[in-house]
């Protein structure tokens, strides 16, 4: 175990017209420290996860966390970025600080303010997470990138529109009882399956219900070492935390294999001494429904091309043998990029401590988290467990 989560805070995801980057950061930073039962002066290091790339004019945001409380002034603060896996990259930086004994308590904050830009500009910003030399001209922005992946998957394994609709419907149903989710509405399978004026095709076979949302939001976690965490009111331990980075160009990889995702899970299980059957739930990176489908295969739930059977059999439903995205996932909860990885770890921690309310799954022991940047380029897999049973 390399570190423990001992406090957190999570804004509602969605459109925050009255908040800018600074106010989103300040709210969750203060609340996370309070949730851990600490004072601001107890924090030894701050790591901010924020992609930006044009979402905000503020391009040097690390010190904005200090403005949450005057007692944070002079605390070391660093911004990290790794596309849509930026939040987990911030947590990994915090875990490294703990291992080096540079700090006893690390505050990790993830944030994104996306909705201030027009939709066409948002698409241009998101496409910077692709290999611009080859992929920037794909129609439809990043949705177009995953639309191409879906088209190739369908060409290789057959039309899987039914499975994608089942994934979308599952995640919207789960998100309907998540008070922090951007879209709290059970849309149902028929709506997700059938194109309509309210659910048009966006890119290739992907409809609007296959795509995650443009979101504002922030989330924060306080990390500490295991010895310290044993004395604190609540603690969730990292039994494993693995990072695998793959090639950026899709042309250099078999894009249907998500090999970086598979390797990250393999390394996480090796570190934790676990296997897939030991997990009670998973929060995975469903930026698009096709991504969740392929991640079923990469994590070992199904062989290549057979992920549809997993969702059709109800395995990943809330009452299935391995609930996936009981929070609603990115699809329903929202996807403020820099905040997403931290949010996923909070959702998993809430489950493990029995604090997930109506989202709660039955008797969880171990939780897996997979946060992905780009097209399975940045791959982070975590295995979490309560420090005290």
Secondary structure, 3 states (H helix, E strand, C coil): CCCEEEEEEECCCECCCCCCHHHHHHHHHHHHHHHCCCCHHHCCEEEEECCCCCCCCCCCCHHHHHHHCHHHCCCEEEEECCHHHHHHHHHHHHHHHHHCCCCCEEEEEEEEECCCCCHHHHHHHHHHHCCHHHHCCCCCHHHHHHHHHHHHHHHHHCCCHHHHHHHHHHHHHHHCCCCCCCCCCCCCHHHHHCCCCCCCEEECCEEHHHECCCCEEEEEEEEECHHHHCCCCCCEEEEEEEEEECCCCHHHCCCCCCHHHHHHHHHHHHHHCCCHHHCCEEEECCCEHHHHHHHHHHHCCCCCCCHHHHHHCCCCCCCCCCEECCCCHHHHHCCCHHHHHHHHHHHHHHHHCCCCHHHCCCCCCEEEEEEEECCCCEEEEEEEEECCC
